[in-house]
Amino acid sequence: MPPHRSPHTESADGLHAPCADYFGIKGTHVIALPSNAANLFQSMLRIRKCEEQLAKCHQRGLIHGACHTYVGQEAIAVGVCSHLRKEDVVFSTHRGHGHALAKGVSTFQLIAELFGREAGCSRGRGGSMHLFAPETGMMGTSGIVGPCILQAAGAGYSFRILKSDRVAVAFFGDGAVNNGAFHEGLNLASIWKLPVLFVCENNQYATEVPFAYAAGNPEVASRGAAYGIPGVLVDGNDVLSVSHVAGQAVERARAGNGPTLLECRTYRTRAHAEGMGDFGYRTREEVDEWKKLCPIERLRSRMVSSGISVTEIEKAIETEVAEATQAAEQAAWPEPASANSFIYAEPRTPRAAPQPGNREITFMAATLEALSDAMASDDSIFVLGEGIGKRGGNFKTTAGLYEKYGPQRLCDTPIAERGFVGLAGGAAMTGSRPIVDFMFADFVLDGLGEIINQIAKMQYMSSGRLKMPILLRGCIGVGHSAATHHSGNYYPLFAQVPGLRVVVPSNPYDAKGLLTHALRCHDPVVFLEHRDVLSVKGPVPTEAYEIPFGQAAVVREGRDLTVVALCAMVHRVRAVCETLAGEGISVELIDPRTVAPLDVETILKSVRKTSRLLVVDETFGPFGVGAEIAAQVADRGFDDLDAPIRRLNGIHTPTPYSPTLEKAVVPSAEDIQKAIRDLLAE
């Protein structure tokens, strides 16, 4: 049986959800039939018939993976989306078929996607849980619970930066409200008054776990007060009530009055996913009781009693779904050769970078110059981070910019790395260019799921229709007795992820050119700055210039041996090379500058000349960048080698605090010199 609670139907600032007794289930409806009742009915029926057809197709084996249907919840998607413009955006979760159809995805596109066909809304890359149609404002659904909340907040922030009155909506289930993304997303949207609707479809169960068991506070709408935003409880099985409240919330958002949390109490009447057992955690009697509250039948009954015929609508939808299914079965499969398409945006080829010149500035000053130039020429750029506003950043990465561009474009954040990383992802998807300044690379690990599961994959899952121009920057490196939570070198981890560009500059000239390129490309870039090189000085041109990714630098030419070094190790190796040169030992030093993409060609060219290779890297060796370089050179340049490839890495350990221990875990000048001599002797 449905639970019997007294619904809270009115928020603190007057948003009102009309209902009688329990969500209008008993008693008299208080909303007159609107002029668009037939459209609401048609949209709900389209979702229902499509879902019932997909359930049958799953049994026939036409759907190759999971199939999460929206049966029973149609009133929510339709009621909310009926107030959205085409340019408004929706972010959804794994149960997103209804949201996609309500936002304008065609029946054929949806069915074809679940069949894995090229004509599907995600070109066969997504299936049931990853639906993308940005041309209709459907920005994507996720198989991970929670990211849609942060992405919708990011879209709201993007609309503020772009001075638009567009609105973003996040649809999510009751399971998501116990996730950290819910807290961080609602808090960020509240403090910045973002134009977002957070729509919780409380269908009573998160997979098989009852919400009443999983939540210390099972009244989701009441949680809005904790964030200072309206929280409204509404009958999720009454499309008129949902539409009424959603209309108020959309109007409120467009007017600049901030977000609203809607709790739509509803119920899914099919299993969590097709093919799963359903009655180990709930009873048939409970399901049957909720079926009596079917949102489609409730509206149909009111329309018929008001003299409105629904027969033609029902016939048209039956025909539409049948024809879409037949067309989807006949649609072409994606070409296997396209399996790795759209991982990255189309590359840009900037003009050649100028010579360094004679002006010398620090690494920090060079990156600040690049950022300041970019923000002056591109109003869509904004920076998120802790203390990057008036304070100018922990490492002065944004010093002076707050005074130029103000608090919206230099936005101080709460300590909520997952929240503002996910928010930045949503902003990048909707037309702005966010920069996340996470101070230390260790901190951003709290947002790793947003980076790997969302940001890195977004271009691919959308078949290139969404770009991800986002820059994630922060400090790395052992030193300064910072210990294990402020010293991590994580470029090997990020370099393994398709979709990410990973940059590790070693000097001011490269830092400015690479950062400028990062702020003009359309891929997500992880820009890691070693703490020991921030104060290093070097020649840097005054004008803006770009250094493309994947082009290594020959720091020093030589004939006897090639050393590839990264970040701070470039400086340590170069000093050793100068010492050895006095003994007649000629070392060629290569700085990759980026590890994703990695310029293997320059390394191979050097090895063909020197016949020996040593890779020096501060971070530990197992599964690292040095291992990848060694494997590629062994595979493609084996015949050029006169000795085994050697690697010199830091010790495989968390970083200690004591100066004597810290020094012991990083390759020293003595270690480098010995490794070079030993390799020359082989």
Number of C-alpha atoms within 10 A of each C-alpha: 11 13 8 8 10 9 19 16 20 18 21 13 9 11 20 21 24 20 22 14 13 16 26 17 16 10 11 10 17 12 11 9 14 12 8 10 18 18 14 24 24 20 25 28 22 24 29 21 19 29 22 16 16 24 20 14 18 19 11 9 10 18 21 13 16 17 24 21 27 25 25 24 29 30 32 33 28 26 25 25 26 18 17 21 13 15 15 20 26 29 30 33 25 23 24 25 29 27 27 30 22 25 24 16 23 19 27 23 25 28 31 31 26 30 27 28 24 19 21 30 30 29 23 24 22 24 26 28 22 26 34 32 25 21 14 17 22 26 29 29 30 22 16 16 20 27 33 31 34 31 35 36 40 33 33 33 29 29 23 19 19 16 9 11 15 22 27 32 29 24 27 27 23 25 23 23 21 17 13 14 24 21 20 24 26 28 21 22 27 22 15 16 21 28 33 33 29 27 25 25 24 26 21 22 20 15 16 15 13 16 21 12 11 14 14 9 13 16 18 22 26 19 20 24 13 12 17 15 25 24 29 29 27 32 26 29 28 28 26 27 26 25 25 20 24 29 19 16 28 25 15 19 23 18 11 14 17 22 32 33 27 29 28 28 22 27 24 20 21 20 18 20 16 18 14 10 12 18 12 7 11 13 11 11 10 15 18 12 13 18 17 11 17 21 26 22 15 16 22 20 13 15 17 12 10 10 9 13 13 15 9 9 17 16 10 12 20 16 12 17 23 16 14 19 23 13 16 25 17 11 17 14 16 16 9 7 7 9 12 10 12 20 20 22 20 11 11 12 11 12 10 10 14 14 10 15 12 10 11 18 17 20 26 24 23 28 25 21 19 23 22 18 14 19 19 12 9 13 14 19 25 24 26 25 24 20 21 28 25 17 17 19 19 16 16 16 23 25 19 17 22 19 12 12 16 13 17 16 21 24 20 19 18 16 14 21 23 24 30 28 31 30 33 35 34 32 29 29 27 26 19 27 27 29 26 25 26 25 23 24 26 18 19 23 15 14 16 17 17 27 25 17 15 20 26 25 21 28 24 23 23 25 21 17 18 24 23 31 26 29 26 24 24 21 23 24 25 26 19 14 17 17 17 14 13 20 23 21 21 18 22 21 12 20 21 16 16 15 25 23 24 30 28 24 28 26 27 26 26 23 30 27 24 25 27 23 23 26 24 17 20 22 26 30 26 26 24 25 28 25 21 18 20 23 14 18 18 18 19 26 19 13 9 17 20 23 24 23 24 20 18 22 16 16 16 16 14 19 16 18 23 27 28 25 26 25 27 23 24 22 18 16 24 20 13 17 23 14 13 16 12 9 8 9 17 19 24 22 25 23 25 29 28 27 27 25 17 22 19 19 15 17 25 22 13 25 24 16 16 21 23 25 29 23 23 27 24 21 26 20 18 12 11 18 24 26 17 15 23 18 14 16 21 16 10 12 17 18 11 18 17 15 14 15 20 18 18 21 20 19 16 12 10 14 24 20 16 12 13 10 12 18 17 12 20 23 20 17 16 10 13 22 16 12 18 26 13 11 17 16 8 9
